[in-house]
């Protein structure tokens, strides 16, 4: 507590006007994209009433500041670059409150090859030609499963890595 009896945060904010829900939401959106669900949740956690948070997010979406499609496409690109597969990415998109159509559009925005992505991950983690040992093949298969690749991509990646 400072001399005036106020907490440190209150004293720092003295002289500053309280932000509106839209200003708070824009502050979050300038840092990175957010889904509607995520942005609404973050606003309510910061003390914005649910109906005010919903209205702010709706307005920002209508004005083009917030877009679930843009968020989803960015998340897909980010997760693919991190070595994640389609099953894991779809599940994560669903946790952000996106419907099946939005998820399908986002997944279709990826123009790469899931099998090649799985092969690249195995090469990066285990090196070329290193999967001659059954134990290493099992570890690679477990990694790809955890990362969300389907069975066909896993088999192709293990076969390709063994051939390198």
C-alpha positions in Angstrom: 0.0 0.0 0.0 1.2 3.5 -0.7 0.7 6.6 1.5 -2.7 7.3 0.3 -3.9 3.8 1.2 -4.3 2.7 -2.4 -2.8 -0.4 -3.9 0.1 0.1 -6.3 -2.0 -0.7 -9.4 -4.7 1.7 -8.4 -2.2 4.5 -7.9 -0.6 3.9 -11.2 -3.9 4.1 -13.0 -4.8 7.4 -11.3 -5.3 9.9 -14.0 -6.0 7.2 -16.6 -9.5 6.8 -17.9 -10.9 3.2 -17.7 -10.9 1.5 -21.1 -14.1 0.5 -22.8 -14.7 -3.2 -23.6 -13.9 -2.4 -27.3 -10.6 -0.7 -26.4 -9.6 -3.7 -24.3 -10.5 -6.1 -27.0 -8.6 -4.1 -29.6 -5.6 -4.1 -27.3 -5.7 -7.9 -27.2 -6.2 -8.1 -31.0 -3.2 -5.8 -31.7 -0.9 -8.4 -30.0 -2.2 -11.4 -32.0 -5.4 -12.9 -33.5 -8.0 -14.4 -31.2 -11.1 -16.5 -31.8 -14.4 -15.0 -30.7 -14.6 -17.4 -27.9 -11.1 -16.7 -26.7 -11.5 -13.0 -26.9 -14.8 -13.0 -25.0 -13.3 -15.1 -22.3 -10.3 -12.9 -21.9 -12.5 -9.8 -21.6 -14.7 -11.4 -18.9 -11.6 -12.5 -17.0 -10.5 -8.9 -17.0 -13.8 -7.8 -15.4 -15.9 -6.9 -18.4 -19.5 -8.0 -18.1 -20.5 -11.0 -20.3 -23.1 -9.0 -22.4 -20.6 -6.1 -22.8 -17.9 -8.5 -23.9 -20.2 -10.2 -26.4 -21.3 -6.9 -27.8 -17.7 -5.7 -28.2 -16.6 -8.8 -29.9 -19.6 -8.8 -32.2 -18.9 -5.2 -33.2 -15.2 -5.8 -33.8 -16.0 -8.9 -35.9 -18.5 -6.9 -37.9 -15.9 -4.2 -38.5 -13.3 -6.8 -39.6 -11.0 -6.4 -36.6 -11.7 -9.9 -35.4 -12.1 -12.9 -37.7 -12.5 -16.5 -36.8 -11.4 -17.5 -40.3 -8.2 -15.4 -40.2 -7.5 -16.8 -36.7 -8.0 -20.4 -37.8 -5.8 -20.0 -40.9 -3.1 -18.5 -38.8 -3.3 -21.2 -36.2 -3.1 -23.9 -38.9 0.0 -22.4 -40.4 1.6 -22.0 -37.0 0.9 -25.5 -35.9 2.1 -27.1 -39.2 5.3 -25.1 -38.9 5.6 -26.6 -35.3 5.3 -30.1 -36.6 1.7 -30.9 -35.7 -0.6 -33.0 -37.8 -4.2 -32.6 -38.9 -5.9 -34.5 -36.1 -4.3 -32.4 -33.4 -4.9 -29.1 -35.3 -8.6 -29.9 -35.8 -9.0 -30.7 -32.1 -7.3 -27.4 -31.1 -9.5 -25.4 -33.5 -12.6 -27.0 -32.0 -11.5 -25.9 -28.5 -11.5 -22.3 -29.8 -15.2 -22.6 -30.5 -15.0 -22.9 -34.3 -17.7 -24.8 -36.1 -17.1 -27.6 -38.5 -17.3 -25.4 -41.6 -14.8 -22.9 -40.2 -12.5 -25.8 -39.3 -12.8 -27.3 -42.8 -12.0 -24.0 -44.5 -9.0 -23.5 -42.3 -7.7 -27.0 -42.9 -8.2 -26.6 -46.6 -6.1 -23.4 -46.5 -3.1 -25.7 -45.9 -1.8 -26.5 -49.3 1.1 -28.8 -48.2 1.3 -32.5 -47.9 0.6 -34.0 -44.4 2.8 -37.1 -45.2 5.7 -34.8 -46.2 5.2 -32.8 -43.0 5.4 -36.1 -41.0 8.5 -37.1 -42.9 10.2 -33.8 -42.2 9.4 -34.1 -38.5 10.9 -37.6 -38.3 14.0 -36.4 -40.3 14.5 -33.4 -37.9 14.0 -35.5 -34.7 15.8 -38.7 -35.6 18.1 -37.9 -38.6 18.1 -39.4 -42.0 18.2 -43.2 -42.2 18.2 -43.6 -38.5 15.0 -45.7 -38.2 16.6 -49.1 -38.8 16.1 -50.0 -35.1 12.6 -51.2 -34.2 12.8 -49.2 -31.0 13.5 -46.0 -32.8 10.7 -46.7 -35.3 8.3 -47.1 -32.3 9.5 -43.8 -30.8 9.0 -42.1 -34.1 5.5 -43.6 -34.5 4.6 -42.5 -31.0 5.8 -39.0 -31.6 3.8 -38.7 -34.8 0.7 -40.1 -33.1 1.0 -37.5 -30.2 1.5 -34.8 -32.8 -1.8 -35.7 -34.5 -0.9 -37.5 -37.7 -3.1 -40.2 -39.2 -2.0 -43.8 -39.7 -1.3 -43.5 -43.4 1.0 -40.5 -42.9 2.8 -42.3 -40.0 3.4 -45.4 -42.0 4.7 -43.4 -45.0 6.9 -41.3 -42.8 8.4 -44.4 -41.1 8.9 -46.1 -44.4 10.5 -43.0 -46.0 12.8 -42.5 -43.0 14.0 -46.1 -43.1 14.8 -45.6 -46.8 16.9 -42.5 -46.3 
